[in-house]
Amino acid sequence: MSPSQRMIGSPPMRFMAAEPPKRGSAFAHEHNLEKQPLKALIVEDEVLVAWHLEALLADMGHEVCAVSTHVDAALSDFADFEPDLVFMDVNLGPGPNGIEVARRLRGVREVPIVFVTAYTDPKTKQEMAKAAVGSVVLAKPVSLGYLAQAIEAVTGVQH
C-alpha cells in the first residue's frame, strides 16, 4: 500500500496523493456538499448490508435516494437521482463488478465514491484506485465512526 492510500475500517485508504478535503474545501463548495444532508446512492447486492448502511446514513442525517443491486439499476438510479455520493460494493454477483460500475459512473459525472468491500488485496486496490481516483475503501462490516471518516474523506463534510 502506498503512503497515500488508507483503509477505513482498518483506517481509511484513499486513492489520491493529496490530503483529504477539509470542510469548506473547493470540491465540497463547488458541489454544494458543505450542507447536510447528502443524497447517497448505495450499490450493493446483499440486502442486509445495504439496509445496515442505509440505517447508518439515516442516523447521520443523510438521505439514501436508492439502493441498486446491479449495474443497470445503478446507472439508471445515478442518472435519475443525481446523488452527491456513491457507496459501491465491489462484488455485485454476475455481470460487471463495482469497480466497472464506478468507472462508468465517473464517465458520466465526477462523484465521490466510497467502495464498501471485504476485497482489499493489492490487485483489487489497484483497480479501485484506477477506476475512481479520490475514492476511499470502507471495510465491511461498516461502523458509524468509520462511515463518518469515509464521508469526510471524499466530500469534506464533517459529522
WOCORDA-V54400 format. One record per pair of residues at least 4 apart in sequence whose ideal C-beta (glycine too) atoms are under 7 Angstrom apart, sorted by the first residue. I is the first residue (numbers start at 1). GAP is how many residues later the second one is. Records with the same first field share a line. If there is no record, write none. Layout:
BEGIN
I: GAP ; GAP
END
This chain:
BEGIN
1: 4 ; 12
4: 10 ; 12 ; 13
5: 8 ; 9 ; 10 ; 120
6: 5 ; 6 ; 7 ; 8 ; 130
7: 4 ; 5 ; 6 ; 113 ; 130 ; 132
8: 4 ; 5 ; 128 ; 129 ; 130 ; 131 ; 138 ; 141 ; 142
9: 129 ; 130 ; 133 ; 137
10: 129
12: 124 ; 137 ; 138 ; 141
13: 123 ; 124
14: 6 ; 122 ; 139
15: 113 ; 114 ; 117 ; 118 ; 119 ; 120
16: 117 ; 118
20: 132 ; 133
21: 4 ; 6 ; 7 ; 134 ; 135
22: 134
23: 5 ; 11 ; 133 ; 134 ; 135
24: 4 ; 5 ; 10
25: 4 ; 131
26: 4
27: 4 ; 129
28: 5 ; 6 ; 127 ; 128 ; 129
29: 5
31: 53
33: 5 ; 51 ; 122 ; 123 ; 124
34: 123
36: 25 ; 26 ; 121
37: 24 ; 25 ; 26
38: 24 ; 46 ; 47 ; 117 ; 119
39: 24 ; 26 ; 42 ; 44 ; 45
40: 17 ; 22 ; 23 ; 24 ; 25 ; 43 ; 44 ; 45 ; 47
41: 24 ; 25 ; 27 ; 36 ; 37 ; 40 ; 42 ; 45
42: 8 ; 11 ; 12 ; 22 ; 25 ; 45
43: 25 ; 31 ; 43 ; 44 ; 45 ; 46 ; 55 ; 58
44: 5 ; 6 ; 9 ; 23 ; 45 ; 72
45: 24 ; 25 ; 44 ; 47 ; 48
46: 4
47: 4
48: 4
49: 4 ; 91
50: 4 ; 17
51: 4
52: 4 ; 90
53: 4 ; 34 ; 63 ; 89
54: 4 ; 10 ; 13
55: 4
56: 4 ; 86 ; 88 ; 91
57: 5 ; 7
58: 4
59: 85
60: 88 ; 99
65: 16 ; 18
66: 11 ; 15
68: 5 ; 6 ; 9
69: 4
70: 4 ; 22 ; 25
71: 4 ; 24 ; 25 ; 30
72: 4
73: 4
74: 4 ; 27
75: 4 ; 29
76: 4
77: 4
78: 5 ; 27 ; 30
83: 28
85: 26 ; 27 ; 66 ; 69 ; 70
86: 19 ; 25 ; 27
87: 27 ; 29
88: 10 ; 13 ; 14 ; 25 ; 26 ; 27 ; 28
89: 9 ; 27 ; 28
90: 7 ; 8 ; 9 ; 25 ; 27 ; 29 ; 34
91: 6 ; 28
92: 5 ; 6 ; 9
96: 4 ; 5
98: 4 ; 17
99: 4 ; 28 ; 29 ; 32
100: 4
101: 4
102: 4 ; 11 ; 29 ; 30
103: 4 ; 28
105: 6
106: 4 ; 5 ; 26
112: 22 ; 42 ; 43
113: 19 ; 22
114: 21 ; 22 ; 24 ; 36 ; 40
115: 13 ; 20 ; 22 ; 23
116: 22 ; 24 ; 26
117: 20 ; 23
118: 21 ; 22
119: 5
120: 4 ; 5 ; 17 ; 19
121: 4
122: 4
123: 4
124: 4
125: 4
126: 4
127: 4
128: 4 ; 7 ; 9
129: 4
134: 20
135: 19
136: 14 ; 17 ; 18
138: 4 ; 8 ; 9 ; 12
142: 4 ; 5
143: 4
144: 4
145: 4
146: 4
147: 4
148: 4 ; 11
149: 4
150: 4
151: 4 ; 6 ; 8
152: 4 ; 5 ; 6
END
